[in-house]
C-alpha cells in the first residue's frame, strides 16, 4: 500500500525543514510524498528535491497546486484575464516540476473559483473558461495525470466545482484521457455525498487519480484521523478502492493541531491496515454478494462481521 501524509502537519514553530520532515516520514513507514506547489518547493531545484526524497527512501506521488495572494477572487476562472493566465502558467510550472522529480499526478483544487453572493459571477463564462483551462493543462502534459479535487465550500461560500456531479460533467466536457478526480473524504461528507459512491463511479471508469483520506462530521473540513468518526463509510470506501485496484498513493489529509504529528500519522497507518485486513478476512467476493442482495438486513450483518474482523 502506497501511503503519504500532509507535510504541513509536520511543520512546527516555523521550522519548515523538509529534510527533517522526510526523515520522520521514513521513520513512521510512509512511502510517498505530495508536494504543494509552489508552497513547498520555494527555490529548491527539481533535481535537488528528487535527491532529497531518494535519500529517505521516498517517492514523489505528485504535486498539488496552491493558489494564494492574487487569486483570492478566482484562479483559472478569474474574471481578470491576466490573473487567470497567471494561474494557468502556475499549472504548467507544476507539471514541469512534477515530471522532473518523478511524480505522475498534478492535483488542482480551485479553492477560490466560486462565489459568495447572488449575481456575483457569470456561471457560463466561468464554466467555459475552466473547460478551456483544463484542456490546455491536459494537452500541455499528456504524460501526467491531471486531477480535479472538488470541495463544496471553503474558501468561498460556494465552490464552482463542488461535487462529484459537477466534477463528472467537467471530465465529460473537457474530454481528455489524462483528466480525472482526486476524492477527499471530508469534502464528500461536507457535500452530503457517500464517499463510497464516488469511489465506485470514478474508480470503475478509470478516472480516480487521487485519494485524500481523513474523517469528519460533515459540516467543515475537520481532517480527523481516518475511521474515527465514520468507520463504516470508511470501510465501504476502502472496499471500492480495492475492488477497482486503486494503485496510487493514499494521502492522509488530516490536521493534528493538538496531537503529535508523527503519532497521529502512525494511528492513520494502523487504522487503514486494520480496515484493509478486515475486508480481506471477510473477502471481497462475500462483500459483493451482500451488496448484490440489496438488503439492509444483510448489510447490517456484514457490518457486524467486518467489525469482528477488525483486529490488530
C-alpha positions in Angstrom: 0.0 0.0 0.0 1.4 3.4 -1.0 0.9 6.0 1.8 1.6 9.7 2.1 0.6 12.4 4.6 0.2 16.1 4.9 3.6 17.9 5.1 2.2 21.0 6.8 1.2 18.8 9.8 4.9 18.3 10.5 5.9 22.0 10.3 6.5 23.1 13.9 7.2 26.6 15.3 8.2 28.0 11.9 10.6 25.1 11.3 9.9 24.1 7.7 12.9 21.8 7.1 11.9 19.2 4.5 14.9 17.1 5.3 13.7 16.7 8.9 10.1 16.1 7.8 11.1 13.4 5.2 13.2 11.7 7.8 10.1 11.4 10.0 8.1 10.2 7.1 10.6 7.4 6.5 10.7 6.5 10.2 6.9 6.2 10.5 6.7 4.0 7.4 5.3 6.3 4.7 6.3 5.5 1.1 5.3 8.6 -0.9 5.2 12.4 -0.7 2.8 15.0 -2.1 4.3 18.5 -2.5 2.2 21.7 -2.6 3.3 23.8 -5.5 4.8 26.3 -5.1 4.4 26.4 -1.3 6.8 23.5 -0.5 9.1 24.0 -3.4 10.4 27.5 -2.9 13.7 27.8 -4.7 14.6 24.1 -4.5 15.5 22.8 -8.0 13.7 19.7 -9.1 16.9 17.5 -9.1 17.8 18.6 -5.6 14.2 17.7 -4.4 14.4 14.3 -6.1 17.7 13.6 -4.4 16.3 14.6 -1.0 13.4 12.2 -1.4 15.6 9.4 -2.5 17.9 9.9 0.4 15.0 9.0 2.7 13.6 6.1 0.6 10.6 8.2 -0.6 9.0 8.7 -4.0 7.0 11.7 -5.2 3.3 10.9 -5.8 2.6 14.2 -7.3 2.2 17.9 -6.7 -0.9 19.9 -5.6 -1.5 23.5 -6.8 -1.8 26.1 -4.0 -3.1 29.4 -5.2 -2.7 32.4 -2.8 -2.4 36.2 -2.9 -3.7 37.5 -6.3 -6.1 34.5 -6.7 -8.5 35.2 -3.8 -11.2 36.2 -6.3 -10.7 33.2 -8.6 -7.9 31.2 -10.2 -8.3 29.6 -13.6 -11.8 31.1 -13.7 -10.8 34.6 -12.6 -12.7 37.4 -14.5 -9.3 39.2 -14.9 -7.6 37.5 -17.9 -4.1 38.4 -16.6 -4.8 36.6 -13.3 -6.4 33.6 -15.0 -3.4 33.4 -17.2 -1.0 33.6 -14.3 -2.9 30.7 -12.7 -2.5 28.7 -15.9 1.2 29.4 -16.0 1.5 28.1 -12.5 -0.2 24.9 -13.5 2.3 24.4 -16.4 5.2 25.0 -14.0 3.7 22.5 -11.6 3.6 19.9 -14.4 7.2 20.5 -15.3 8.3 20.2 -11.6 6.2 17.1 -11.0 7.7 15.3 -14.0 11.3 16.3 -13.2 11.0 15.0 -9.6 9.4 11.7 -10.7 5.8 12.2 -9.9 2.8 11.4 -12.1 -0.1 13.4 -10.8 -0.9 17.1 -10.7 -3.9 17.9 -8.4 -5.8 21.1 -9.0 -8.0 22.3 -6.2 -9.7 25.6 -7.1 -10.5 26.9 -3.6 -11.2 30.5 -4.8 -13.1 29.8 -8.1 -16.6 30.2 -6.7 -18.8 32.9 -5.3 -20.2 34.4 -2.1 -23.2 36.4 -3.4 -26.0 36.1 -5.9 -25.4 38.0 -9.2 -21.6 37.9 -8.4 -20.3 35.8 -11.3 -21.2 34.7 -14.8 -21.6 31.0 -14.4 -21.4 30.1 -18.1 -18.3 32.2 -18.6 -16.5 30.6 -15.6 -17.6 27.1 -16.8 -16.3 27.7 -20.3 -13.1 29.3 -19.0 -12.4 26.3 -16.8 -13.1 23.8 -19.6 -10.5 25.6 -21.8 -8.0 25.8 -19.0 -8.2 22.1 -18.1 -7.9 21.2 -21.8 -4.8 23.4 -22.0 -3.1 21.8 -19.0 -4.0 18.3 -20.1 -2.6 18.9 -23.6 0.5 20.6 -22.2 1.3 17.5 -20.1 -0.3 14.4 -21.7 2.1 12.2 -19.9 0.8 13.2 -16.5 -2.5 12.7 -14.7 -4.3 16.0 -14.2 -6.7 15.6 -11.3 -9.6 17.8 -10.2 -10.1 17.9 -6.4 -13.6 19.2 -5.6 -14.9 20.7 -2.4 -18.4 22.3 -1.8 -17.2 25.4 0.1 -14.2 26.9 1.9 -12.5 29.1 0.8 -15.6 30.6 -0.9 -19.2 30.2 0.3 -19.9 28.2 -2.9 -17.1 26.5 -4.8 -17.7 26.3 -8.5 -16.5 22.6 -8.8 -18.3 21.5 -5.7 -19.4 17.8 -6.1 -19.0 14.5 -7.9 -21.7 15.6 -10.3 -20.1 18.8 -11.4 -16.7 17.2 -11.5 -18.1 14.4 -13.7 -19.7 17.0 -16.0 -16.3 18.7 -16.3 -14.5 15.5 -17.1 -17.0 14.8 -19.9 -16.8 18.2 -21.4 -13.0 18.6 -21.2 -12.8 15.1 -22.8 -9.2 14.3 -22.2 -7.9 10.9 -21.2 -5.5 12.3 -18.6 -8.1 14.3 -16.7 -9.6 12.6 -13.6 -10.5 13.4 -10.0 -9.0 13.3 -6.5 -11.5 12.4 -3.9 -11.2 14.0 -0.5 -13.2 12.0 2.1 -14.1 15.1 4.2 -15.0 17.2 1.2 -17.5 14.5 0.2 -19.0 14.4 3.7 -19.4 18.2 3.6 -21.4 17.8 0.4 -23.5 15.0 2.0 -22.2 12.5 -0.6 -21.5 8.9 0.3 -17.7 8.7 -0.3 -18.0 5.1 -1.5 -20.4 6.0 -4.3 -18.0 8.5 -5.8 -15.2 6.0 -5.4 -17.1 3.3 -7.3 -18.3 5.7 -10.1 -15.0 7.3 -10.8 -12.9 4.2 -9.9 -14.9 2.0 -12.2 -14.3 4.4 -15.1 -10.5 4.7 -14.6 -10.9 8.3 -13.5 -9.9 8.0 -9.8 -6.4 9.6 -9.9 -6.0 10.5 -6.2 -7.4 9.9 -2.7 -7.2 12.2 0.3 -8.3 10.1 3.3 -9.4 11.7 6.6 -12.7 11.8 8.6 -15.2 14.4 10.0 -18.7 15.2 10.8 -19.8 16.7 7.5 -20.1 20.4 8.4 -16.5 21.5 7.9 -13.2 20.1 6.7 -12.4 18.5 10.1 -9.4 16.5 9.0 -9.8 14.0 11.8 -7.8 10.7 11.9 -9.3 8.2 9.5 -12.0 5.9 10.6 -12.7 7.8 13.9 -16.0 9.4 13.0 -17.5 7.3 10.3 -15.7 3.9 10.3 -18.3 2.0 8.3 -18.3 4.6 5.5 -14.5 4.4 5.5 -14.7 0.6 5.3 -17.0 0.8 2.3 -14.8 3.5 0.7 -11.7 1.2 1.1 -13.7 -1.7 -0.3 -14.2 0.1 -3.6 -10.5 1.2 -3.7 -9.7 -2.5 -3.5 -12.4 -3.5 -6.0 -11.1 -1.1 -8.6 -7.4 -1.9 -7.9 -6.5 1.7 -7.0 -2.7 1.8 -7.1 -1.8 5.4 -6.4 -0.9 6.8 -3.0 -3.5 7.2 -0.3 -2.8 10.6 1.2 -3.7 11.3 4.9 -5.1 14.8 4.7 -5.5 15.1 8.4 -4.9 18.0 10.7 -3.2 17.1 14.0 -3.3 20.6 15.6 -3.2 19.2 19.2 -1.8 15.7 18.6 1.8 15.0 17.8 2.0 14.7 14.0 4.1 11.5 13.9 1.9 9.7 16.5 -1.2 10.8 14.6 0.2 9.5 11.3 1.0 6.2 13.0 -2.6 5.9 14.1 -3.8 6.5 10.5 -1.4 3.8 9.2 -2.6 1.4 11.9 -6.2 2.1 11.2 -6.0 1.7 7.4 -4.1 -1.5 7.9 -6.7 -2.9 10.2 -9.6 -2.0 7.9 -7.8 -3.4 4.9 -7.2 -6.7 6.8 -10.9 -6.8 7.9 -12.1 -6.6 4.3 -9.6 -9.4 3.3 -10.7 -11.5 6.2 -14.4 -11.3 5.1 -13.5 -11.4 1.4 -14.2 -9.1 -1.4 -16.5 -11.6 -3.1 -18.5 -12.0 0.1 -18.9 -8.2 0.4 -20.1 -8.1 -3.2 -22.6 -10.9 -2.6 -24.1 -8.9 0.2 -24.2 -5.8 -2.0 -25.9 -7.8 -4.7 -28.6 -9.0 -2.2 -29.7 -5.3 -1.9 -30.9 -5.9 1.7 -30.5 -3.6 4.6 -30.6 -6.6 6.9 -27.8 -8.4 5.1 -25.8 -5.2 5.1 -26.2 -4.9 8.9 -25.0 -8.5 9.3 -22.0 -7.7 7.1 -21.1 -4.6 9.2 -21.0 -6.7 12.3 -18.8 -9.3 10.6 -16.4 -6.5 9.5 -16.3 -5.1 13.0 -15.4 -8.5 14.4 -12.7 -8.9 11.8 -11.1 -5.5 12.8 -8.3 -6.9 15.0 -4.8 -5.6 15.5 
